Amino acid sequence: MDEPEFDIAISGAGPVGSALALLLARHSTAPERIALIGKRFHHSDALPQAPAPNSEPDPRSMAVNHGSRQLLEALGAWPSRCASIETVHVSQRGRLGRTLIQHDEMGVPRLGSVVAYTDLQIALHKAVAASGVTLVQAPHVRTLAARQVHLNAAGRDIVSTLAVQADGSQPSGLKREYGQHAVLATVRASQPKARWAYERFTDQGPLALLPHPGGADLYSVVWCCAPEHAEQLRRMDAQAFNTALGAMFGDRLGVLSCVGLRHIFPLALHAGPLLVNARTVAIGNAAQTLHPVAGQGLNLGLRDAAQLAQGLAPWLGRPGRDPRPLLEEFARSRRPDRWLTAGITDFLPRIFSTRNTLVEHASGASLLALDLLRPLRAPLARHLLQGLRT
C-alpha cells in the first residue's frame, strides 16, 4: 500500500473547497499535507469595475449572508469590493402583500453582502497561498476509493488518507426539475436604493435584484422563468429586455437598463449523501445544488465546510486513526440544516408559481402576515442569516 502523500485531498478549489482548506490548515501542524485541487485564481483574473457592453466576464454574483461573511473575514479571505444588503423587500407580482426584512431588527450590521464570484475566488486563493496548503492545478479530478483514496489530477496520481468532494459534480439521489432557467444579467437603475435587495415572486418563478459590487447604481438580476421564455430574454435586444424587466419588476428603482451580456443556467434540486464512502465526503454543490431563491447555496456549502473542519480537528493531530466515526458524525449533524434549507428553497419557488388563484392569494396574505408580525418573520430571517446551527 502506498504511503499517503496527503492527509486530506479536497477536489474542487471553488469557494467552499478553498474555505475548507483554510479552516483545516488552522487545525493542522502540517498544512502542506492538505491538498486543494483545482484551478487557481490570480489578481489578473479580476473583473473590471463595471461590465462593459457586449462583454462576457464570469456573470455570477454571490449572495453571502451575515454568518458567511463573518467566516470569510476571519479567514482573511474577504474581497475588497462588495455591496451590502441592509433591507430585503419581498413581494408577489399581481397580488397584495409584501414584507421587509431589515438588518436593525435582527441586531446585525447588515443582512448580507454581494460579491463577484471572481473577486471572492481571488481573495480565497490569496489566503490559501499564504496558509501552507498545497494547491494542485488540475481542471479535472478522478477519485478512486480504497482503504486510502487515490486521485488522478490531470495525470498526477495523488494518494490521500481522506478525500473531500467540493468540485460541483452533480450529486446523485434526490432530484427535482423546476421547469425554470435562471437568466443572469447586470442592470443600471436610474433611481437606485442603497443597500436594498429585492425578491419578487412571479407566476413563472422568482425575480431577484441584488446590489452589485461594481457600482452604486448597478444591480445583479437573477430572473427565474420557463426555459423558452429565458431563451427569448437572452436573445432580445437591450431595449426589449429592459422593457420586459420593467414590466415584471415595476418602477421601484426607476428605469432599468441592461449592461453587458445575459446568461442562462438551468435550475434543479439535486441532493445526495454527504458520506460517499468510508474515506470520502461531499460538501457544497457536490452534496446539494439548490434553487437560487434566497441565495442559500453558497452559504449552506460554507456551513458544510465549517462543520467538517471542526469535526476533523481532533483527527488532524493524529491522522493515522480511523476517521470513519468522525465522518459519520459530520453527516448526521449536518442533516437538519441541509434539509431545512433545501426545503425552504424548494418550497418557495413552487408555491408562488402554482398559477392557482387561491394559493397565490394565500401566499400574498402570508407575506402581509410576515410583514405585520415580527415573531413570524424572525425565524425565517434568522435562518437565512446564519442557517440552523447544531
C-alpha positions in Angstrom: 0.0 0.0 0.0 1.3 3.4 -1.0 2.3 5.8 1.8 -0.3 8.7 1.7 1.2 11.9 0.3 -1.6 13.9 1.9 -3.8 13.6 5.0 -6.8 15.3 3.2 -7.3 16.0 -0.6 -10.0 18.4 -1.5 -11.3 18.1 -5.0 -12.5 21.5 -6.1 -10.9 24.8 -5.4 -14.1 26.9 -5.6 -15.3 29.0 -2.6 -16.4 26.0 -0.5 -13.3 23.9 -1.1 -11.0 26.8 -0.6 -12.7 27.8 2.7 -12.4 24.2 3.9 -8.7 24.1 3.1 -8.2 27.4 5.1 -10.2 26.1 8.1 -8.3 22.7 8.1 -4.9 24.5 7.9 -5.7 26.3 11.1 -6.0 22.9 12.9 -3.1 21.2 11.3 0.6 21.2 12.3 1.4 20.2 8.7 -0.8 22.2 6.4 1.3 21.2 3.4 -0.4 17.7 3.8 -3.7 19.3 2.9 -4.2 19.3 -0.9 -6.5 21.7 -2.7 -7.1 20.5 -6.3 -8.4 22.8 -8.9 -7.9 26.0 -10.9 -6.0 28.8 -9.2 -7.3 32.4 -9.5 -4.9 35.3 -9.6 -5.3 39.1 -9.5 -5.0 39.1 -13.3 -8.4 37.3 -13.3 -10.1 40.3 -11.6 -13.2 41.8 -13.4 -13.4 45.4 -14.4 -15.2 47.8 -12.1 -18.4 47.5 -14.1 -19.3 45.3 -17.1 -18.8 46.8 -20.5 -21.5 46.5 -23.2 -21.2 43.2 -25.1 -18.5 41.9 -22.6 -18.5 38.4 -21.3 -16.9 38.1 -17.9 -18.0 35.5 -15.4 -21.6 36.6 -14.8 -22.0 35.3 -11.3 -22.6 37.5 -8.2 -22.7 35.6 -4.9 -25.1 36.4 -2.1 -23.2 36.0 1.1 -25.2 36.1 4.4 -24.0 37.7 7.6 -22.7 34.4 9.1 -20.8 33.5 6.0 -19.2 37.0 5.8 -18.0 36.6 9.4 -16.4 33.3 8.5 -14.7 34.6 5.4 -13.4 37.7 7.2 -12.0 35.5 10.0 -10.1 33.5 7.3 -8.6 36.7 5.8 -10.5 35.9 2.6 -13.0 38.7 2.2 -12.7 40.6 -1.1 -12.1 44.3 -1.1 -15.1 45.0 -3.3 -18.6 44.2 -2.1 -22.2 45.6 -1.9 -24.0 45.4 1.4 -27.7 44.4 1.9 -29.5 46.0 4.8 -33.1 45.5 3.7 -34.7 42.8 1.7 -38.0 43.6 0.0 -40.2 40.5 -0.8 -43.3 40.8 -3.0 -45.6 38.9 -5.3 -46.4 40.2 -8.7 -50.1 40.9 -9.3 -51.1 40.2 -5.6 -51.4 42.2 -2.4 -48.9 41.6 0.4 -45.2 42.3 0.8 -42.7 42.0 3.6 -39.5 43.8 4.6 -36.6 42.1 6.4 -34.3 44.7 7.9 -30.9 44.4 9.5 -31.6 46.5 12.6 -34.5 44.3 13.7 -32.1 41.3 13.6 -29.4 43.2 15.5 -26.7 42.8 12.8 -24.8 45.5 10.8 -26.1 44.0 7.5 -28.2 41.1 6.4 -25.6 40.1 3.8 -23.4 41.2 1.0 -23.0 40.6 -2.7 -19.6 39.8 -4.2 -18.4 38.9 -7.6 -17.5 35.2 -7.9 -14.1 36.0 -9.4 -13.3 38.6 -6.6 -14.2 36.0 -3.9 -12.0 33.3 -5.6 -9.0 35.7 -5.8 -9.3 36.6 -2.1 -9.7 32.9 -1.1 -6.7 31.8 -3.2 -4.5 34.6 -1.9 -5.2 33.3 1.6 -4.7 29.7 0.6 -1.3 30.6 -0.9 -0.2 32.1 2.5 -1.6 29.2 4.5 0.9 26.5 3.6 -1.8 24.3 1.9 -0.6 22.5 -1.3 -2.5 23.8 -4.3 -2.6 21.3 -7.2 -3.5 22.8 -10.5 -5.9 20.5 -12.3 -9.1 21.1 -14.2 -10.5 17.5 -13.7 -10.1 15.0 -10.8 -11.0 11.4 -10.8 -11.4 9.7 -7.4 -10.8 6.0 -6.7 -11.8 4.8 -3.3 -9.9 2.2 -1.3 -8.5 1.9 2.2 -6.7 5.0 1.1 -8.0 7.4 -1.5 -6.3 7.5 -4.9 -7.0 10.5 -7.1 -5.8 11.3 -10.6 -5.4 15.1 -11.1 -4.6 16.0 -14.7 -2.3 13.0 -15.0 -0.8 13.3 -11.5 -1.6 10.4 -9.1 -2.4 11.5 -5.6 -2.7 9.3 -2.6 -4.5 10.7 0.4 -5.9 9.3 3.7 -9.2 11.2 3.2 -10.9 12.9 0.3 -13.5 15.7 0.1 -15.6 16.3 -3.0 -16.2 20.0 -3.3 -16.0 20.3 -7.1 -19.6 20.9 -8.0 -20.0 17.5 -9.5 -23.7 16.7 -9.6 -24.8 14.7 -6.6 -27.0 11.6 -7.2 -30.1 10.9 -5.1 -32.9 13.3 -4.7 -33.7 15.3 -7.9 -36.4 17.8 -8.8 -36.7 19.6 -12.1 -38.3 23.1 -11.7 -39.0 23.7 -15.3 -37.2 27.0 -14.9 -34.0 28.6 -16.1 -32.2 31.5 -14.5 -31.4 34.5 -16.6 -28.4 36.4 -15.2 -27.8 40.0 -16.1 -26.5 43.2 -14.8 -28.6 46.4 -15.0 -28.2 50.0 -14.2 -31.0 51.7 -12.2 -31.9 55.4 -12.8 -33.2 55.6 -9.1 -31.1 53.1 -7.1 -31.9 52.5 -3.5 -28.7 51.9 -1.5 -28.3 48.6 0.3 -31.8 47.2 -0.7 -32.3 43.8 -2.3 -35.5 42.6 -3.9 -37.1 39.2 -4.3 -40.3 39.3 -6.4 -42.3 36.2 -7.0 -44.0 35.8 -10.4 -46.1 33.0 -11.9 -43.0 31.6 -13.7 -40.6 31.9 -10.8 -38.8 34.4 -8.6 -37.1 37.5 -9.8 -34.2 38.9 -7.7 -32.4 42.2 -8.0 -29.3 42.5 -5.7 -27.0 45.4 -5.3 -23.9 44.9 -7.5 -20.4 45.3 -6.1 -19.3 47.1 -9.3 -21.3 50.3 -8.7 -23.9 52.1 -6.5 -26.4 52.2 -9.4 -25.8 48.6 -10.6 -27.9 45.5 -9.8 -27.4 41.8 -10.4 -30.5 40.2 -11.9 -31.5 36.6 -11.3 -34.7 36.1 -13.3 -36.2 32.6 -13.0 -38.7 31.7 -15.6 -39.8 29.0 -18.1 -36.9 27.8 -20.3 -38.4 29.1 -23.6 -39.0 32.5 -22.0 -35.5 32.6 -20.7 -34.1 31.9 -24.2 -36.3 34.7 -25.5 -35.0 37.1 -22.8 -31.4 36.2 -23.7 -31.9 36.8 -27.4 -33.8 40.1 -27.0 -32.1 43.4 -27.9 -31.3 45.6 -24.9 -34.3 47.8 -25.2 -36.8 44.9 -25.4 -35.2 43.3 -22.4 -35.3 46.5 -20.4 -39.0 46.9 -21.2 -39.8 43.3 -20.3 -37.8 43.6 -17.0 -39.5 46.8 -16.1 -43.0 45.3 -16.7 -42.2 42.4 -14.5 -40.3 44.2 -11.7 -42.0 47.6 -11.6 -40.6 51.1 -11.2 -39.2 50.8 -7.6 -35.7 51.6 -9.0 -36.8 53.8 -11.8 -35.7 52.8 -15.3 -33.6 49.6 -15.6 -31.0 49.4 -18.4 -29.1 46.2 -19.2 -25.3 46.3 -19.1 -23.3 43.6 -20.7 -24.4 40.2 -21.9 -27.1 37.9 -20.5 -26.5 34.3 -19.5 -28.8 31.3 -18.8 -28.5 28.5 -16.3 -31.0 25.6 -15.9 -32.4 25.1 -12.4 -32.9 21.9 -10.5 -32.6 20.5 -7.0 -30.1 17.7 -6.5 -29.1 16.2 -3.2 -27.1 13.2 -2.3 -25.4 11.7 0.7 -22.6 13.6 2.5 -20.8 10.3 3.3 -19.8 9.0 -0.1 -17.7 6.1 1.3 -15.7 5.3 4.4 -13.0 7.9 3.5 -14.7 10.3 1.2 -17.3 13.0 2.0 -19.1 15.5 -0.2 -19.9 19.1 0.7 -21.3 22.2 -1.1 -22.6 21.7 -4.6 -21.1 18.2 -4.7 -23.6 17.3 -1.9 -26.6 19.6 -2.9 -27.5 22.1 -5.5 -30.4 24.4 -4.6 -32.8 26.7 -6.4 -31.2 30.2 -6.2 -34.2 31.7 -4.4 -33.0 33.5 -1.2 -29.4 32.9 -2.3 -28.7 30.0 0.1 -26.4 27.6 -2.0 -23.0 29.1 -1.1 -24.0 29.8 2.5 -25.1 26.2 3.0 -21.8 25.0 1.5 -19.7 27.2 3.7 -21.6 25.8 6.8 -20.8 22.3 5.5 -17.1 23.3 5.3 -17.0 24.9 8.8 -18.7 21.9 10.5 -16.4 19.4 8.7 -13.3 21.2 9.7 -14.5 21.4 13.3 -15.3 17.7 13.3 -11.9 16.7 11.8 -9.8 19.0 14.0 -9.0 16.2 16.6 -8.2 13.8 13.8 -5.7 16.1 12.2 -3.4 15.8 15.2 -3.2 12.0 14.7 -4.2 11.3 11.1 -3.3 7.6 11.5 -6.6 6.9 13.3 -9.7 5.6 11.7 -11.7 8.7 10.6 -15.0 6.9 9.9 -16.7 7.8 13.2 -15.9 11.5 12.7 -17.2 11.4 9.1 -20.4 9.6 10.1 -21.0 12.1 12.9 -20.4 15.0 10.5 -23.0 13.6 8.1 -25.5 13.0 10.9 -25.1 16.5 12.4 -25.4 18.3 9.1 -28.8 16.6 8.2 -31.2 19.1 10.0 -29.6 22.3 8.4 -29.3 20.7 5.0 -32.9 19.5 4.7 -34.4 22.6 6.3 -32.5 24.9 3.9 -33.3 22.7 0.9 -36.9 22.5 2.0 -37.3 26.3 2.1 -35.6 26.9 -1.2 -37.7 24.1 -2.8 -41.0 25.3 -1.4 -40.9 29.0 -2.1 -40.4 28.9 -5.9 -43.1 26.2 -6.3 -45.8 27.7 -4.0 -45.6 31.1 -5.6 -45.8 29.8 -9.2 -48.7 27.4 -9.0 -50.9 29.7 -11.0 -53.7 28.7 -8.7 -55.6 31.9 -7.7 -56.4 30.7 -4.2 -52.9 29.7 -3.5 -51.5 32.9 -4.9 -53.8 35.0 -2.7 -52.9 32.9 0.3 -49.2 33.4 -0.4 -49.8 37.2 -0.6 -51.6 37.1 2.7 -48.7 35.2 4.2 -46.3 37.9 3.0 -48.6 40.5 4.7 -48.7 38.5 7.9 -44.9 38.2 7.9 -44.6 42.0 7.5 -47.1 42.8 10.3 -46.0 40.1 12.8 -42.3 40.1 13.6 -42.5 36.8 15.6 -43.5 35.1 12.4 -40.8 36.8 10.3 -37.8 36.4 12.7 -37.2 32.6 12.5 -37.1 32.7 8.7 -34.9 35.7 8.7 -32.6 34.2 11.3 -32.2 31.0 9.2 -31.4 33.0 6.1 -28.8 34.9 8.1 -26.9 32.0 9.6 -28.6 28.7 9.0 -29.6 26.1 11.5 -26.8 25.7 14.0 -26.4 22.4 15.9 
